[in-house]
């Protein structure tokens, strides 16, 4: 399934949140040479309990706003999202 995400790279603490429309991911890796994207995949795979190979960035490789292809069913993803804290909507919605 495809999921939209807003990524905040280069932060001290990592976290995940949901604003009702997209994932909000805060990652420690800097936005240099794909490091933040790689860390995003690791964080999401750990959170969902799936292999890193089941997650890929399909749009927005160099943007903070990304579209991800995640190899889980919609019901499993929605159950996982319900465990995330709700955060305010971000400035740009996909």
Secondary structure, DSSP 8 states (H G I E B T S, - for coil): -EEEEEEE-S-SS-EEEE-SSSEEEE-SS-SSTTHHHHHHHHHHHHHHT--GGGEEEEE-TTSSEEEEEE-S-HHHHHHHHTTSEE----S---
